[in-house]
Amino acid sequence: MDDLLKFVDQNEELGNFEIRKQKANDKDSYEKIDTEEFKKKAETQKKFQEINQLVSDMTWAERFEWVNQRKLKGNRQYSRGEISEAMSTYLEAMMGLD
């Protein structure tokens, strides 16, 4: 994933490629997606993989505690007005539930 993101960053400035995704309802059609949208989705997927690896060996009780700590951290961030950071922390907590 890191190599792919690095490639996109290096070639984005050259403007010599575009990213397309397969349409869900038509397997023979593709649609162009914005490079920033692609990067955000790739980063989210990478983060999910990291969290999944982190919690995979935890017991249910350990995982529950980890998720609860993320939730509490998100609550503190939200109360300080750090909305974007809180959303990211809440997302981490939800990823840990999978």
PLY file of the C-alpha trace (Angstrom):
ply
format ascii 1.0
element vertex 98
property float x
property float y
property float z
element edge 97
property int vertex1
property int vertex2
end_header
0.00 0.00 0.00
2.82 2.39 0.84
4.45 1.77 -2.54
1.20 2.44 -4.35
0.63 5.71 -2.47
4.22 6.73 -3.16
3.74 6.00 -6.87
0.56 8.10 -6.96
2.29 11.00 -5.21
5.26 10.91 -7.58
3.20 10.67 -10.76
0.30 12.90 -9.80
2.35 16.00 -10.57
3.13 14.69 -14.05
-0.55 14.26 -14.82
0.14 11.24 -16.98
-2.34 8.82 -15.42
-5.77 8.63 -13.91
-7.29 6.30 -11.36
-10.44 4.42 -12.21
-12.65 2.09 -10.25
-15.04 -0.54 -11.48
-18.68 0.45 -11.27
-20.59 -1.67 -8.77
-23.57 -2.30 -11.00
-21.68 -2.77 -14.30
-18.57 -4.94 -14.21
-17.55 -3.80 -17.71
-17.58 -0.07 -16.90
-15.16 2.08 -14.98
-15.33 5.58 -13.61
-12.55 8.01 -12.88
-11.98 8.81 -9.20
-10.23 11.79 -7.72
-6.65 11.17 -6.63
-7.29 12.64 -3.18
-10.32 10.38 -2.74
-8.16 7.39 -3.69
-5.45 8.39 -1.21
-7.95 8.81 1.62
-9.47 5.40 0.95
-6.02 3.80 0.74
-4.91 5.41 4.01
-8.11 4.23 5.71
-7.56 0.70 4.44
-3.95 0.79 5.65
-5.07 2.03 9.08
-7.70 -0.73 9.27
-5.05 -3.37 8.52
-2.74 -1.96 11.20
-5.51 -1.94 13.82
-6.69 -5.40 12.82
-3.17 -6.72 13.30
-2.85 -4.91 16.64
-6.05 -6.34 18.13
-5.99 -9.77 16.46
-4.18 -11.46 19.34
-6.17 -9.73 22.08
-8.76 -11.50 24.17
-12.31 -10.22 24.00
-11.82 -8.36 27.32
-8.57 -6.77 26.13
-10.15 -5.71 22.86
-13.17 -4.28 24.69
-10.86 -2.25 26.94
-8.82 -1.03 23.94
-11.97 0.06 22.11
-13.34 1.75 25.24
-10.07 3.68 25.72
-10.28 4.90 22.08
-13.87 6.00 22.71
-12.89 7.91 25.85
-10.00 9.57 24.01
-12.41 10.57 21.23
-14.79 12.02 23.82
-11.99 14.15 25.28
-10.96 15.36 21.82
-14.55 16.20 20.96
-15.05 18.15 24.20
-11.95 20.23 23.32
-13.41 21.00 19.91
-11.00 18.71 18.08
-13.76 17.30 15.91
-11.63 15.86 13.10
-9.28 14.15 15.55
-12.23 12.78 17.53
-13.80 11.35 14.38
-10.53 9.63 13.52
-10.24 8.17 17.03
-13.86 6.96 16.98
-13.19 5.34 13.60
-10.18 3.53 15.10
-12.41 2.25 17.89
-14.97 0.93 15.42
-12.23 -0.73 13.38
-11.12 -2.54 16.51
-14.55 -4.13 16.85
-14.32 -6.04 13.57
0 1
1 2
2 3
3 4
4 5
5 6
6 7
7 8
8 9
9 10
10 11
11 12
12 13
13 14
14 15
15 16
16 17
17 18
18 19
19 20
20 21
21 22
22 23
23 24
24 25
25 26
26 27
27 28
28 29
29 30
30 31
31 32
32 33
33 34
34 35
35 36
36 37
37 38
38 39
39 40
40 41
41 42
42 43
43 44
44 45
45 46
46 47
47 48
48 49
49 50
50 51
51 52
52 53
53 54
54 55
55 56
56 57
57 58
58 59
59 60
60 61
61 62
62 63
63 64
64 65
65 66
66 67
67 68
68 69
69 70
70 71
71 72
72 73
73 74
74 75
75 76
76 77
77 78
78 79
79 80
80 81
81 82
82 83
83 84
84 85
85 86
86 87
87 88
88 89
89 90
90 91
91 92
92 93
93 94
94 95
95 96
96 97
